[in-house]
Amino acid sequence: MNFRETRADVLVGGHPKIFRGTCNRTGKPVDGTVLLTGELRPDLYEAIMASSAVICARGGRTGHMQSLCRSRGIPVLRVDPDDLDALAGDITIRLDRGSIIHGTTGHVPQRPEPTASGIDDVESICVVIADATDIRTTNDLTPHVASYFIREEFLCLSAGLSPIDALRAGPHEAERYGKAVAAELHAMVKELLPGQRLVMRLLDLRSDDAARMTTGIEVDNEPNPEMGLHGARWLLAERNYPAAFHALRAHVADNFGADAARVSFAVPFINDSNEFLRLRDHLSLTDDTPLGVFVETPAAVHSAAEFCAAGASELFVGTKDLIQFYLAADRGNHRVAATYQTRHPAVLAALRDIVESGTASGVPVHVFALGIDVDHYLRQLPTRRIMMCNAELRHLAGPVELPA
């Protein structure tokens, strides 16, 4: 045997557990190759989607692009920067061992993989997706999904849209952008099974992500984008987003027919009911227009009951961001990975408060859970409504017999 083995942290798993691939450092899409990059960035979307796996030097398990890879079943591994520089040619990836092998090696027995349970006890599953294909493939596997959830920025990535460029070009281009988003939603709605619905989280671009998706507009550089101008704050400050959102909703109403009622929207990264009401006014929404709230900051946890009283149609709990803010542990920083705990008592107490606020008000609450935490959350929290990525749902649910 002649080989060298490099240790790797498996950020996103996949199947099969052992496979070979050719390294790709170009940043360009080359089908079936292993993409090598310092970090997963939105501008690498096409290259990532074409890859059999991704190897990076920075990032954690719960970043946005990592979640996108998880939803598409694309493994992501992290190695030290020096080890990344040394990778070249054909390599063997061992997800079961958490390693990358250069050269030829014999058979190594696979280690058993821990499994999560509890999926059968979930009352309502909301699956986070990247595009219409995810709906079709998930429904082919299991017809038990209640709703699908798409982030507007992920929709832009899959459709090749540049929202900042369009919005800053004036109301006319903003309206064209809104119609383009609606057209993408229409393709997704067509894949829904009877009784399913689609929820879109409104645009939430941090400055670092926005800069990578924008070509004609200079985006201000912020020292800490995670806590900067994004989410509801950015939507309130963006003059032309209301024109885009109005065009989007008008296109849905005029072209979706009865399916228009199956599409709803949620507000990202928001702190309190004052912001919620201001945003509704900014978007010129009538009192009977449903709008959900994404709870992902400690302030939003504290405001959960107020959101319900202010008319939020449902609450979506973004545990990935919420955990990093509660525990002061950057979810993308492997150096504090031990501190980033999805089952920390403070986190579970926050989740419990949100669910109880929703229950008391009759407002549905959907809690995002990693596959390995589903059973624990169902046992610890008074909820049966879970959000998760479709790849993890497929892993937990397994194939089912669909009627002919």
Salt bridges, closest charged atoms under 4 A:
GLU5 OE2 - ARG97 NE 2.91
ASP9 OD1 - ARG7 NH2 3.07
ASP9 OD2 - ARG78 NH2 2.94
GLU39 OE2 - ARG212 NH2 3.56
ASP43 OD1 - ARG41 NE 3.00
ASP96 OD2 - ARG94 NH2 2.64
GLU113 OE1 - LYS17 NZ 2.72
GLU113 OE2 - HIS395 NE2 3.93
GLU123 OE2 - ARG385 NH2 3.68
ASP131 OD2 - ARG72 NH1 2.97
ASP134 OD1 - ARG72 NE 3.39
GLU153 OE2 - ARG151 NH2 2.44
GLU173 OE2 - ARG176 NH1 3.27
GLU191 OE2 - ARG136 NH1 2.69
ASP204 OD2 - ARG151 NH2 3.96
ASP204 OD2 - ARG201 NH2 2.39
ASP204 OD1 - HIS230 ND1 2.72
ASP208 OD2 - ARG206 NH2 3.08
ASP209 OD2 - ARG206 NH2 3.67
ASP209 OD1 - ARG212 NH1 3.43
GLU226 OE2 - ARG206 NH1 2.80
GLU238 OE1 - ARG168 NH2 3.03
ASP259 OD1 - ARG262 NH1 3.27
GLU296 OE2 - ARG201 NH1 3.11
GLU314 OE1 - ARG197 NH2 2.56
GLU314 OE1 - HIS366 NE2 2.88
ASP321 OD1 - ARG331 NH1 3.66
ASP373 OD1 - ARG343 NE 2.73
ASP375 OD2 - ARG379 NE 3.06
GLU392 OE2 - ARG70 NE 3.95
